[in-house]
Amino acid sequence: MNTAVNMDQLPTIKGNFEAQEQEFDFWVDTIEGKVPEDLTGSFYRNGPGRLKLGDEEFGHWFDGDGMIARTTFRDGKVHFANKFIRTPKYVKETAAGKMIYRGFGGAPKGSILRRFALPAQPANTGLILHGGKFLALGEGGRPFAVEPDTLDTEGEYNYDGRLGKTFSAHGKKNPFTGYYYNFGMRFGAKPSFDFYKISPSGTLVDSATFYLDHMPMLHDFALTENYAIFIQSSVGMSANPLPILLGGSVADAMQFDNRLRNKIIVIDLHNLKLVDEIDIEPLASLHFGNAYEKNNELHFDIIQTKESAYSTPTRKNKPLNIFDPDVDFKMGGGEYMRFVVNLRHGTAIKEVINDALLGEFPQWDWTLSTKENRYALSTAYPEGGPKTYFTGIQKIDRQTGKVEVHDFGNYRFTGEPLMVAKANAKSEDEFWAMCYVYNGNTDKTEVVIIDSEDFTGEQAVIKLDFHMPQGFHGMFTPKVYV
């Protein structure tokens, strides 16, 4: 169960990662400001609902059991619900009261056989509503289908048996064609990934396998009208598998090694054939922004992670202890970058948005995916703010380079922001930014709505009477689910 925080312990960062075992379903009546009456839809977020079982901590943030939070807007009113995803891992470990599955952060104590197993699927990372299915996504296996209204778990989903063993948390949908694309890693002597093409009706219509030079941290990709773009980065699995086989952390085995080949991989979406591989300088990156085609070139955004966030072959970083009140999350922050790829000449140019702050979780208006977007959002570390987690978001004008920052203030920690166009918007710069914010001054979570045209203010603060641990990724749909 989650542990209550006494008033004399406030302010705190504890609720950022403290478990929330309770599941809620209610209309919210505590709101500061005004929720726009024409804001209609459901704001979902997925993330680890618990990172401990009893007194035992999971080995890594990525191992926490998936919990979906949903905030629904209708006629200026707000409904909230949250529920754990009933994966086999969650069900069996809850019944046992202890860890029994191997995770990204290592094998449970005393379990020799689990040392050799793949990490279990907590379904805790991303979400997609497509083809009549609402899917909870994670790196460790196939997705889980969930009812978008009740949040009840239907079960593992495999696209009529055509899906491989893994399916990433960062699939991309082309809003103009309705096709959805995703990939899944293949582990073995020759690392590779499967790339999937799924029709608007939800049928997996094509797939292909692409081979890699090493086992990289392949977490995300970019999508244009005609191409999928991946980066094989300098972050790869250590050549020595012994620590993992002895029950150690997969995360600790990932290293930044500038000797590894870095390349941009371009795939044709029509025939799923390799178009080109373009070598680039060593870098580390987890997340992509939007991508599009312009003047016979491919444009895409990434967050380039600081190299110091990873161990190297000659330097071992200390494991990140998210329960440490002085945890340094900022060491994993990144710079907002833009790539321009010329397929005719086989070249790639990287540009930096100079005024952007260190941050993560890049976002854009998903209804513009595959088309040129002017504005983007990401989390941010405001100047003079803490290193323990993001306390701001930034709005980036990709045309002018102008950056506006919303600073939530002391002990208000935000997750990924989403961008939702206002009803009847006449320009791209008319949108709502929305975030789940943990307020360590009260040990409670807030859902915050920010007006793009008044970015330093807060249009509405929807106050929950409990905390929600920080999540990973979410989505917004104009459909109303309660």
Salt bridges, closest charged atoms under 4 A:
GLU21 OE1 - ARG50 NH1 3.93
GLU23 OE2 - ARG86 NH1 2.61
ASP25 OD1 - HIS79 NE2 2.67
GLU32 OE2 - LYS463 NZ 2.93
GLU37 OE2 - LYS34 NZ 3.52
ASP65 OD2 - ARG50 NE 2.70
ASP65 OD1 - LYS89 NZ 3.04
GLU93 OE1 - LYS89 NZ 3.06
GLU139 OE2 - HIS219 ND1 3.39
ASP152 OD1 - LYS83 NZ 2.74
GLU154 OE1 - LYS133 NZ 2.99
GLU156 OE1 - ARG142 NH1 3.35
ASP194 OD1 - ARG186 NE 2.77
ASP213 OD2 - ARG261 NH1 3.35
ASP213 OD2 - LYS263 NZ 2.82
ASP220 OD2 - HIS170 ND1 3.81
ASP220 OD1 - LYS172 NZ 2.56
GLU225 OE1 - LYS371 NZ 3.96
ASP257 OD2 - ARG259 NH2 2.84
GLU277 OE1 - ARG261 NH1 3.79
GLU277 OE2 - LYS263 NZ 3.01
ASP279 OD1 - ARG261 NE 2.66
ASP301 OD2 - ARG398 NE 2.73
ASP326 OD2 - LYS387 NZ 3.68
GLU351 OE1 - ARG338 NE 3.00
GLU360 OE1 - HIS287 ND1 2.74
GLU372 OE2 - LYS294 NZ 3.28
ASP397 OD2 - ARG374 NH2 2.90
GLU404 OE2 - LYS395 NZ 3.37
GLU416 OE2 - HIS473 ND1 2.76
ASP429 OD1 - LYS395 NZ 2.67
GLU446 OE1 - ARG412 NH2 2.78
ASP451 OD1 - LYS422 NZ 2.76
GLU453 OE1 - LYS422 NZ 2.52
GLU458 OE2 - HIS406 NE2 2.90
GLU458 OE2 - ARG412 NH1 2.98
ASP465 OD1 - LYS444 NZ 2.73
